[in-house]
């Protein structure tokens, strides 16, 4: 199991990477829909894992 702080840092780093990529004028080659869906599911899972338990 991943440590809570590690998963939070991973999500934060990935979000920063996505924001940086979005600000670039020249957009890289768009990824296939299945790959985008895969990354979306990974990021959602990491956010749920990093969320503090109630």
N, CA and C of each residue as an Amber inpcrd file, in Angstrom:
protein
   162
   0.8440000  -1.1860000   0.0000000   0.0000000   0.0000000   0.0000000
   0.8890000   1.2490000   0.0000000   0.5000000   2.2280000  -0.7700000
   1.2760000   3.4570000  -0.8550000   0.9780000   4.3570000   0.3370000
   1.9940000   5.0310000   0.7770000   1.8400000   5.9680000   1.8870000
   1.0310000   7.1760000   1.4260000   0.1930000   7.6900000   2.2900000
  -0.7050000   8.8090000   1.9770000   0.0510000  10.0240000   1.4310000
   1.1540000  10.3890000   2.0510000   1.9270000  11.5620000   1.6150000
   2.5030000  11.3270000   0.2270000   2.9580000  10.1020000  -0.0350000
   3.5230000   9.7780000  -1.3460000   2.4660000   9.9280000  -2.4390000
   1.2550000   9.4070000  -2.1950000   0.2160000   9.5060000  -3.2170000
  -0.2090000  10.9520000  -3.4360000  -0.2830000  11.7370000  -2.3650000
  -0.6180000  13.1570000  -2.5200000   0.4240000  13.8700000  -3.3710000
   1.6950000  13.5970000  -3.1130000   2.7750000  14.2250000  -3.8710000
   2.7200000  13.8020000  -5.3350000   2.4300000  12.5240000  -5.5830000
   2.3430000  12.0210000  -6.9520000   1.2160000  12.7310000  -7.7060000
   0.0510000  12.8640000  -7.0730000  -1.0820000  13.5470000  -7.7020000
  -0.7270000  15.0100000  -7.9640000  -0.1050000  15.6650000  -6.9870000
   0.2830000  17.0700000  -7.1440000   1.2670000  17.2310000  -8.3100000
   2.2660000  16.3510000  -8.3900000   3.2480000  16.4230000  -9.4780000
   2.5880000  16.2180000 -10.8360000   1.6720000  15.2580000 -10.9040000
   0.9920000  14.9700000 -12.1730000   0.1150000  16.1590000 -12.5880000
  -0.5730000  16.7690000 -11.6270000  -1.3960000  17.9340000 -11.9430000
  -0.5360000  19.0870000 -12.4390000   0.6100000  19.3040000 -11.8050000
   1.5210000  20.3630000 -12.2420000   2.0140000  20.0850000 -13.6610000
   2.3110000  18.8280000 -13.9470000   2.7630000  18.4350000 -15.2850000
   1.6640000  18.7080000 -16.3160000   0.4290000  18.3860000 -15.9860000
  -0.6860000  18.6130000 -16.9060000  -0.9400000  20.1050000 -17.1230000
  -0.8450000  20.9000000 -16.0590000  -1.0340000  22.3490000 -16.1930000
   0.0620000  22.9580000 -17.0630000   1.2920000  22.5110000 -16.8910000
   2.4050000  23.0050000 -17.7010000   2.1810000  22.6600000 -19.1690000
   1.7610000  21.4310000 -19.4250000   1.5130000  21.0030000 -20.8020000
   0.3660000  21.7970000 -21.4210000  -0.6400000  22.1190000 -20.6350000
  -1.7890000  22.8700000 -21.1570000  -1.4080000  24.3030000 -21.5130000
  -0.4260000  24.8640000 -20.8280000  -0.0100000  26.2500000 -21.0950000
   0.8730000  26.3680000 -22.3330000   1.4740000  25.2650000 -22.7540000
   2.3350000  25.3180000 -23.9410000   1.5140000  25.6500000 -25.1810000
   2.0850000  26.4600000 -26.0480000   1.3870000  26.8050000 -27.2920000
   1.3760000  25.6300000 -28.2530000   2.5100000  25.0010000 -28.4150000
   2.5990000  23.8660000 -29.3290000   2.1650000  22.6060000 -28.5910000
   1.0570000  22.0650000 -28.9910000   0.5290000  20.8750000 -28.3200000
   1.1440000  19.6180000 -28.9410000   1.5660000  18.6850000 -28.1090000
   2.1180000  17.4400000 -28.6440000   1.0240000  16.5990000 -29.3050000
   1.4380000  15.5610000 -29.9960000   0.5000000  14.6510000 -30.6520000
  -0.5200000  14.1340000 -29.6430000  -1.7600000  14.2070000 -30.0120000
  -2.8420000  13.7890000 -29.1090000  -2.8140000  12.2700000 -28.9110000
  -3.0340000  11.8480000 -27.6920000  -3.0000000  10.4190000 -27.3720000
  -4.3060000   9.7480000 -27.7800000  -4.2420000   8.4540000 -28.0610000
  -5.4600000   7.7180000 -28.4330000  -6.4760000   7.7240000 -27.2850000
  -7.7610000   7.6140000 -27.6050000  -8.8010000   7.6610000 -26.5720000
  -8.6180000   6.6310000 -25.4570000  -8.2070000   5.4170000 -25.7940000
  -8.0210000   4.3930000 -24.7590000  -6.9080000   4.7830000 -23.7940000
  -5.8380000   5.3810000 -24.3200000  -4.7320000   5.8040000 -23.4550000
  -5.1630000   6.9630000 -22.5630000  -5.9230000   7.9140000 -23.1210000
  -6.4320000   9.0270000 -22.3060000  -7.3510000   8.5140000 -21.2050000
  -8.2160000   7.5530000 -21.5380000  -9.1080000   6.9640000 -20.5420000
  -8.2990000   6.2750000 -19.4510000  -7.2520000   5.5690000 -19.8410000
  -6.3950000   4.8950000 -18.8630000  -5.7720000   5.8790000 -17.8890000
  -5.2350000   6.9820000 -18.4100000  -4.6270000   7.9820000 -17.5250000
  -5.6770000   8.6350000 -16.6390000  -6.8690000   8.8670000 -17.1810000
  -7.9460000   9.4470000 -16.3800000  -8.2910000   8.5300000 -15.2050000
  -8.3800000   7.2300000 -15.4720000  -8.6980000   6.2760000 -14.4080000
  -7.5840000   6.2050000 -13.3710000  -6.3340000   6.2500000 -13.8180000
  -5.2020000   6.2300000 -12.8820000  -5.2470000   7.4670000 -11.9880000
  -5.4360000   8.6320000 -12.5770000  -5.4630000   9.8720000 -11.7970000
  -6.6390000   9.8930000 -10.8220000  -7.7980000   9.4080000 -11.2640000
  -8.9620000   9.3580000 -10.3760000  -8.7030000   8.4170000  -9.2130000
  -8.1220000   7.2640000  -9.4950000  -7.7960000   6.3160000  -8.4290000
  -6.8050000   6.8970000  -7.4370000  -5.8110000   7.6270000  -7.9360000
  -4.8290000   8.2390000  -7.0410000  -5.4670000   9.3240000  -6.1820000
  -6.3750000  10.0980000  -6.7700000  -7.0620000  11.1210000  -5.9740000
  -7.8880000  10.4790000  -4.8660000  -8.5760000   9.3840000  -5.1950000
  -9.3820000   8.6960000  -4.1810000  -8.4990000   8.1020000  -3.0910000
  -7.3450000   7.5870000  -3.4780000  -6.4160000   7.0110000  -2.5080000
  -5.8390000   8.0930000  -1.6130000  -5.5600000   9.2650000  -2.1840000
  -4.9330000  10.3430000  -1.4210000  -5.9310000  11.0930000  -0.5360000
  -7.2160000  10.9130000  -0.8000000  -8.2340000  11.6160000  -0.0010000
  -8.2450000  11.0590000   1.4200000  -8.2350000  11.9340000   2.4140000
  -8.2510000  11.4480000   3.8020000  -9.5520000  10.7160000   4.1160000
  -9.4390000   9.6560000   4.9020000 -10.6150000   8.8790000   5.3030000
 -11.4080000   9.6510000   6.3510000 -12.7030000   9.5020000   6.3060000
 -13.5600000  10.2040000   7.2800000 -13.8070000   9.3420000   8.4720000
